[in-house]
Amino acid sequence: MTKQEWLEEKLFVDIYGREYNLSDVPMTMMTRQEAFDKRGYGKKMVKQLWKEKGREIRGEN
């Protein structure tokens, strides 16, 4: 999976881009990039999350 594919993946999140939880905020589908934008994540944070995802896939710590 490329970084662009990862960012375009659809997620089930609340309207503020946060992961599923038990709050009473409406849930919706949006891309990972849209969710990150709503959370206020900058390029540096997205890059760090992508690196962590790569390590997770490879089975590293």
C-alpha positions as CSV (number, residue, x, y, z in Angstrom):
1,M,0.0,0.0,0.0
2,T,1.3,3.4,-0.9
3,K,1.0,6.5,1.2
4,Q,-1.5,8.0,-1.2
5,E,-3.6,4.8,-1.1
6,W,-3.5,4.9,2.7
7,L,-4.6,8.6,2.8
8,E,-7.5,7.8,0.4
9,E,-8.8,4.9,2.4
10,K,-12.3,5.4,3.7
11,L,-12.8,5.5,7.5
12,F,-15.9,5.4,9.8
13,V,-15.3,8.5,12.0
14,D,-17.4,11.2,13.7
15,I,-18.0,14.5,11.9
16,Y,-14.8,16.0,13.4
17,G,-12.7,13.2,12.0
18,R,-12.1,11.4,15.3
19,E,-12.2,7.6,15.6
20,Y,-15.4,5.7,16.5
21,N,-16.4,6.2,20.2
22,L,-19.5,6.2,22.3
23,S,-20.2,9.9,22.1
24,D,-23.5,11.3,20.7
25,V,-21.7,13.0,17.8
26,P,-23.0,11.8,14.3
27,M,-20.7,9.3,12.5
28,T,-19.9,9.4,8.8
29,M,-17.5,8.0,6.2
30,M,-14.5,10.1,5.0
31,T,-11.0,9.6,3.7
32,R,-8.1,9.3,6.1
33,Q,-6.8,12.6,4.7
34,E,-10.1,14.4,5.3
35,A,-10.1,13.1,8.9
36,F,-6.5,14.2,9.4
37,D,-7.4,17.7,8.1
38,K,-10.4,18.0,10.5
39,R,-8.1,16.9,13.4
40,G,-5.7,19.7,12.4
41,Y,-2.8,17.3,11.7
42,G,0.0,18.9,9.7
43,K,2.3,17.2,7.1
44,K,4.8,16.4,9.9
45,M,2.2,14.5,11.9
46,V,0.8,12.6,8.9
47,K,4.4,11.6,7.9
48,Q,5.0,10.3,11.4
49,L,1.8,8.3,11.4
50,W,2.7,6.8,8.0
51,K,6.1,5.8,9.3
52,E,4.4,4.1,12.3
53,K,2.0,2.3,9.9
54,G,5.0,1.0,7.9
55,R,6.7,-0.3,11.0
56,E,3.4,-2.0,12.1
57,I,3.1,-3.7,8.7
58,R,6.7,-4.9,8.8
59,G,6.2,-6.2,12.4
60,E,8.8,-3.8,13.9
61,N,8.5,-2.0,17.2
